[in-house]
C-alpha cells in the first residue's frame, strides 16, 4: 500500500490508471493522450506532442518503479539488520516487463545472503511467480525447456534462457518430490491400487507413447477423511515396488494400520504381509466378482451377480461363509473354471467382517481409491503427455494435493454411526 501511494504521489496517476498501464490497457493510455490533446493550444503538433508525452511517461514510470522497488529492498535490508543477518549487497539484475507504454528493463537490487521479491510487480502480475505458473503449465503439457524458451519469446515477448527455465522446473520438481517425504497420519484403513498414465519416450529419433504404471496409497485418516499418502512409478505387479511404497509409508508415520484393501493382483498381499504382518488384507469384492464372471457365459452374468451379492450383504461372517458355500456348490458344478477359481479363494474376501457393520460397505471394495484414479486419468487424458518421471511427479503431486484438499469436508460413510469407544479402538479421534 505504501509503495502504491508513493508511485501515485510521484506521477499523479490513480491506482486504476497505473494498473491499466501495467496491464497493457490501450484505452487507459489513449485517455491520457486525449486529455492532453484536448487542452493543447497547438493542434498541428498534437500527434508529436502525444508521442513525446508517451516517451516521457515511459521514462518517468520506469524511474519511479525502480525507485520504489529500491525502497522496498532497503526496508528488507533494514529488517534483516535488526535480526542480525548479513545484509551484504550483490548488485542488480534486470527484469523485462511489458506495458502499453512499451517494453523496458527494470533494474532490481539483490543481496548476497537474502531473498528479495518486490511486492509491486506481484500486485499487477508482472512477476516471476506468474511466469513460473505459465512455464510449469507448458512443461506439464509435454514441452521441453527449449520449446518453452521459444513459446515465451513468441507469445509473451519474454526472453528467458533455457537454464533459467530449467532452474524453475528443478525447484518445482524438488517441491513435488517432498510429497513422498512428508509425515503421514497413522491411518486405520489404507487402500492400494495401481493405474496407468501415458508417457512419451524418445529413443534416438524415434518417439513413442506408452502407458506406464503408478502405484498409489490412499488412507482413511484418524479424522475420517480420505487422503493420498504416497505413490511410486513402476510395473504394477512387482512385489518389490509395493514393498518400497509400504516401507516409505511406515517410515513416514503409518505405523499400525488395521487393514489394507486391494484388488487381487499379485504383489500387494505378499508385500502387506511382509511390511505389516499384523494388518488384515481385504480383497476387493467388486474385482473378485468380475473375475468370477470371466469364467461363465454372458447370459449368466446377472444371475452370478445377484447370487454373489447375497454373500457379501450378509450380516455376519458366519452367514457370509454359509452363503458362499451354497454359491460355490451351485455354480461350481455348472462351470469347471469357476470351481477352480473359487477353490483358490482364501479368507481375505471376508476380512471386512472384523469391523463394524456401519462401515463395512466402504471396506469391502477399493472404490474409495477409484475416484482418485479417475481424476488422474482425466488430467492425463485431456492435456498431459508425460515426457519424464520429473514431469510426471509435478503433475501427479498437483493432482494429489488438489484431491486431498477437496476431501477435507467429507468423512467416510457410516463412520459417525459407529459408537465412539469403538471408533477410538480402531484408531479414529472423532
C-alpha positions in Angstrom: 0.0 0.0 0.0 2.8 2.4 0.9 4.6 1.6 -2.4 1.4 2.3 -4.4 0.8 5.6 -2.6 4.4 6.7 -3.3 4.0 6.0 -7.0 0.6 7.7 -7.2 2.1 10.8 -5.5 5.2 10.9 -7.7 3.5 10.6 -11.1 0.0 11.8 -10.1 -1.7 8.7 -11.5 -4.7 6.9 -10.0 -4.4 3.3 -8.9 -6.8 2.4 -11.8 -4.6 4.2 -14.4 -1.4 2.7 -13.0 -2.9 -0.8 -13.2 -4.1 -0.1 -16.7 -0.6 0.9 -17.9 1.0 -2.2 -16.4 -1.7 -4.4 -17.9 -1.4 -3.1 -21.4 -4.8 -1.4 -21.4 -4.6 0.8 -24.5 -7.8 2.6 -23.5 -6.1 3.9 -20.4 -3.1 5.3 -22.3 -5.3 6.8 -25.1 -7.4 8.5 -22.4 -4.3 10.2 -21.0 -3.2 11.3 -24.5 -6.7 12.5 -25.3 -6.8 14.6 -22.1 -3.6 16.3 -23.0 -4.6 16.8 -26.7 -7.9 18.4 -25.8 -6.1 21.0 -23.7 -3.3 21.7 -26.2 -3.2 25.1 -27.9 -1.1 23.7 -30.8 -3.4 21.3 -32.8 -0.9 20.8 -35.6 1.7 19.4 -33.2 -0.7 17.3 -31.3 0.4 13.9 -32.5 4.1 14.6 -32.0 3.3 16.1 -28.6 1.4 13.0 -27.6 4.2 10.8 -28.8 6.8 12.8 -26.8 4.5 12.6 -23.8 4.4 8.8 -24.1 8.2 8.7 -24.1 8.4 10.9 -21.1 5.8 8.9 -19.3 7.7 5.7 -20.1 11.0 7.2 -18.7 9.2 8.6 -15.6 7.3 5.5 -15.0 10.5 3.3 -15.2 12.4 5.5 -12.8 9.5 5.6 -10.3 9.1 1.8 -10.4 12.8 1.3 -9.8 12.8 4.0 -7.0 10.0 2.2 -5.2 11.5 -1.2 -5.7 14.7 0.1 -4.2 12.8 1.5 -1.2 11.2 -2.0 -0.7 14.7 -3.5 -0.9 16.2 -1.2 1.7 13.3 -1.9 4.0 14.1 -5.6 3.6 17.8 -4.9 4.5 16.8 -2.8 7.5 14.5 -5.6 8.7 17.3 -8.2 8.3 19.9 -6.0 10.0 17.7 -5.8 13.1 17.6 -9.6 13.1 21.5 -9.7 13.0 21.6 -11.1 9.4 24.2 -10.4 6.8 22.9 -7.6 4.6 25.8 -7.5 2.0 24.5 -6.3 -1.4 25.2 -8.1 -4.6 24.5 -5.6 -7.4 21.4 -5.7 -9.7 19.7 -8.0 -12.1 17.4 -6.9 -14.9 13.7 -7.9 -15.4 12.0 -7.2 -18.7 8.3 -6.1 -18.3 5.8 -5.3 -20.9 3.3 -2.4 -20.7 1.2 -0.4 -23.1 4.0 2.2 -22.9 6.4 -0.3 -24.4 8.8 -2.9 -23.1 11.6 -1.9 -20.9 14.1 -3.4 -18.4 13.8 -2.8 -14.7 16.9 -3.0 -12.5 16.1 -4.9 -9.3 18.7 -4.9 -6.5 19.7 -8.1 -4.8 21.5 -9.1 -1.6 24.2 -11.8 -1.3 22.5 -13.8 1.5 18.9 -12.6 1.5 16.0 -13.4 -0.8 14.0 -10.4 -2.1 10.9 -10.3 -4.2 9.2 -6.9 -5.0 5.6 -6.7 -3.9 4.8 -4.1 -6.5 5.2 -6.4 -9.5 3.5 -9.2 -7.6 0.4 -7.0 -7.3 0.0 -6.4 -11.0 1.1 -9.8 -12.2 4.3 -8.8 -14.0 6.4 -11.0 -11.8 8.3 -14.3 -11.9 5.6 -16.0 -10.0 3.1 -15.7 -12.8 5.7 -16.6 -15.4 6.6 -19.6 -13.3 3.0 -20.8 -13.4 2.9 -20.4 -17.2 6.3 -22.2 -17.6 5.1 -25.1 -15.4 1.8 -25.4 -17.3 3.8 -25.6 -20.6 6.1 -28.1 -19.0 3.2 -30.2 -17.8 1.9 -30.2 -21.4 5.0 -32.0 -22.5 7.2 -29.1 -23.8 10.9 -29.2 -23.3 13.0 -26.3 -21.9 13.9 -25.1 -25.4 10.3 -25.4 -26.6 9.3 -23.1 -23.6 12.0 -20.6 -24.5 10.6 -20.3 -28.0 7.0 -20.1 -26.8 7.7 -17.4 -24.2 9.6 -15.4 -26.8 6.9 -15.6 -29.5 3.8 -15.2 -27.4 4.9 -13.1 -24.4 8.0 -11.3 -25.6 9.8 -12.7 -22.6 13.5 -13.5 -23.1 14.4 -16.3 -20.6 17.2 -18.7 -21.1 16.8 -22.5 -21.1 19.0 -22.6 -18.0 16.7 -20.2 -16.1 13.6 -22.2 -17.1 15.4 -25.4 -16.0 16.1 -23.9 -12.6 12.4 -23.0 -12.2 11.4 -26.5 -13.2 14.0 -28.2 -10.9 12.8 -26.1 -7.9 9.2 -27.2 -8.6 10.3 -30.8 -9.1 12.1 -30.6 -5.7 8.9 -29.4 -4.1 6.9 -32.2 -5.8 9.3 -34.9 -4.5 8.7 -33.7 -1.0 5.2 -35.0 -1.2 6.6 -38.5 -0.8 8.7 -37.4 2.2 6.1 -35.6 4.3 4.9 -37.2 7.5 1.6 -39.0 7.3 -1.0 -39.8 9.9 -1.4 -43.4 11.2 -4.4 -44.2 9.1 -6.6 -47.2 10.3 -7.5 -48.2 6.8 -5.4 -48.0 3.6 -6.4 -48.6 0.0 -3.7 -49.7 -2.5 -4.3 -49.6 -6.2 -2.4 -49.0 -9.5 -3.3 -47.2 -12.6 -1.6 -46.3 -15.9 -0.7 -43.0 -17.4 0.7 -42.1 -20.9 4.4 -41.4 -21.1 6.2 -40.0 -24.2 9.5 -41.8 -24.7 12.3 -40.9 -27.1 14.9 -43.5 -28.3 17.2 -41.8 -30.8 15.0 -40.2 -33.4 12.1 -42.5 -32.6 9.3 -41.3 -30.3 6.5 -43.4 -28.9 3.7 -43.1 -26.3 3.2 -45.9 -23.9 1.2 -46.3 -20.7 3.3 -46.9 -17.6 2.2 -47.7 -14.1 1.8 -45.7 -11.0 1.2 -47.3 -7.6 -0.9 -45.3 -5.2 -1.8 -45.5 -1.5 -4.9 -43.8 -0.1 -5.6 -43.7 3.7 -8.6 -43.0 5.8 -7.2 -40.6 8.4 -7.9 -40.7 12.1 -10.3 -37.8 11.5 -12.2 -39.9 8.9 -11.1 -38.2 5.7 -9.7 -39.7 2.5 -6.1 -38.7 1.8 -3.5 -39.7 -0.8 -0.5 -40.8 1.2 2.1 -41.6 -1.5 2.9 -43.1 -4.9 5.7 -44.7 -6.9 6.3 -45.4 -10.6 6.9 -48.8 -12.0 5.4 -52.1 -13.1 2.2 -52.6 -11.1 2.7 -56.3 -10.3 6.2 -56.1 -9.0 6.2 -57.0 -5.3 9.4 -55.0 -4.7 7.7 -51.8 -5.7 4.8 -52.4 -3.4 7.3 -53.1 -0.6 9.1 -49.8 -1.5 5.8 -47.9 -1.2 4.8 -49.5 2.1 8.3 -49.1 3.7 8.2 -45.5 2.7 4.8 -45.0 4.4 6.0 -46.8 7.5 9.0 -44.6 7.8 6.8 -41.5 7.4 4.3 -42.4 10.2 1.9 -45.2 9.0 2.8 -47.5 11.9 -0.4 -49.5 12.8 -3.0 -49.8 10.0 -5.8 -52.1 10.8 -6.5 -53.3 7.2 -5.4 -52.8 3.6 -8.0 -53.0 0.8 -6.7 -54.0 -2.7 -7.7 -55.9 -5.8 -6.5 -59.5 -6.2 -3.4 -58.9 -8.5 -0.2 -60.4 -7.3 2.3 -58.3 -5.3 0.1 -56.4 -2.9 -0.9 -59.2 -0.5 2.6 -60.5 -0.2 4.1 -57.0 0.4 1.5 -56.3 3.0 2.2 -59.5 4.9 6.0 -58.7 5.0 5.9 -55.0 5.9 2.7 -55.0 8.1 2.4 -58.6 9.4 -0.4 -57.7 11.9 -2.6 -55.9 9.4 -5.6 -57.6 7.8 -6.0 -57.7 4.0 -9.4 -57.3 2.3 -9.6 -58.3 -1.4 -11.9 -56.1 -3.3 -15.3 -57.9 -3.7 -16.1 -56.0 -6.9 -12.9 -57.1 -8.6 -13.4 -60.7 -7.3 -16.9 -60.8 -8.8 -15.6 -59.6 -12.2 -13.1 -62.5 -12.1 -15.9 -65.0 -11.4 -17.9 -63.6 -14.4 -14.9 -64.2 -16.7 -15.4 -67.9 -16.2 -19.1 -68.1 -17.2 -21.3 -67.4 -20.2 -22.5 -63.8 -20.6 -26.1 -65.0 -20.3 -25.4 -65.9 -16.6 -23.6 -62.7 -15.6 -26.7 -61.2 -14.0 -27.6 -64.4 -12.1 -24.0 -64.7 -10.9 -24.0 -61.1 -9.7 -27.3 -61.5 -7.9 -26.3 -64.7 -6.1 -22.9 -63.3 -5.1 -24.4 -60.1 -3.8 -26.3 -62.2 -1.2 -22.9 -63.4 0.1 -21.3 -60.0 0.8 -24.5 -58.4 2.0 -24.7 -60.9 4.9 -24.9 -59.5 8.4 -22.2 -61.8 9.9 -19.1 -63.6 8.7 -20.6 -67.0 9.6 -23.7 -66.2 7.5 -21.4 -65.0 4.6 -19.4 -68.2 4.7 -22.6 -70.3 4.6 -24.0 -68.4 1.6 -20.6 -68.6 -0.2 -20.6 -72.4 0.3 -24.1 -72.6 -1.3 -22.9 -70.2 -4.1 -19.9 -72.4 -4.8 -21.9 -75.7 -4.8 -24.4 -74.4 -7.3 -22.2 -72.5 -9.8 -19.1 -74.7 -9.3 -20.9 -77.7 -10.7 -22.0 -75.7 -13.8 -18.6 -74.2 -14.6 -15.4 -76.1 -14.1 -13.2 -72.9 -14.5 -15.4 -71.1 -11.9 -15.0 -74.0 -9.5 -11.2 -73.9 -9.8 -11.2 -70.1 -9.2 -13.4 -70.5 -6.1 -11.1 -73.2 -4.7 -8.2 -70.8 -4.9 -10.1 -68.2 -2.9 -8.8 -67.6 0.6 -10.4 -66.0 3.6 -9.3 -62.4 2.7 -12.6 -61.7 0.9 -14.2 -61.8 4.3 -11.7 -59.7 6.3 -14.1 -56.7 6.4 -16.3 -58.7 8.8 -13.8 -57.9 11.6 -15.1 -54.3 11.6 -18.5 -52.7 12.4 -21.3 -53.2 10.0 -21.8 -49.4 9.7 -18.5 -49.0 7.8 -18.3 -52.4 6.2 -19.7 -51.4 2.8 -16.8 -48.9 2.4 -14.2 -51.6 3.3 -15.1 -54.5 1.0 -14.3 -52.7 -2.2 -11.5 -50.4 -3.4 -14.0 -47.9 -4.8 -12.5 -45.3 -2.4 -9.3 -45.0 -4.5 -11.0 -45.5 -7.8 -12.2 -41.9 -7.7 -8.7 -40.6 -7.5 -7.6 -42.9 -10.3 -10.4 -41.4 -12.5 -9.3 -37.9 -11.6 -5.7 -38.7 -12.5 -6.7 -40.3 -15.8 -8.9 -37.3 -16.7 -6.0 -34.9 -16.1 -3.6 -37.0 -18.2 -6.1 -37.6 -21.0 -7.2 -34.1 -21.5 -3.9 -32.2 -21.6 -0.8 -34.0 -20.4 1.7 -36.2 -22.1 4.5 -37.1 -19.6 8.0 -36.8 -21.1 9.8 -37.9 -17.9 9.3 -39.0 -14.3 10.2 -35.5 -13.2 7.4 -34.1 -15.4 5.0 -36.8 -14.1 6.0 -36.0 -10.5 4.9 -32.4 -10.9 1.6 -33.3 -12.4 0.7 -36.2 -10.1 1.7 -34.3 -7.0 -0.5 -31.4 -8.1 -3.4 -33.8 -8.6 -2.8 -35.4 -5.2 -2.8 -32.1 -3.3 -5.9 -31.0 -5.2 -7.6 -34.3 -4.3 -6.6 -34.1 -0.7 -7.8 -30.6 -0.2 -11.2 -31.4 -1.9 -11.9 -34.3 0.6 -11.4 -32.3 3.8 -15.1 -31.8 4.4 -16.3 -35.3 3.6 -15.9 -38.1 6.3 -16.1 -41.7 5.3 -19.6 -43.2 5.0 -21.1 -44.6 8.2 -18.2 -43.7 10.5 -20.1 -41.4 12.8 -22.7 -44.1 13.3 -20.1 -46.3 15.0 -20.1 -45.9 18.8 -17.3 -43.6 20.0 -15.5 -46.2 22.1 -15.3 -48.5 19.0 -14.0 -45.6 16.8 -11.3 -45.0 19.4 -10.3 -48.6 19.4 -10.0 -48.6 15.6 -7.7 -45.5 15.8 -10.1 -42.7 15.0 -10.1 -39.5 17.0 -13.6 -38.3 16.3 
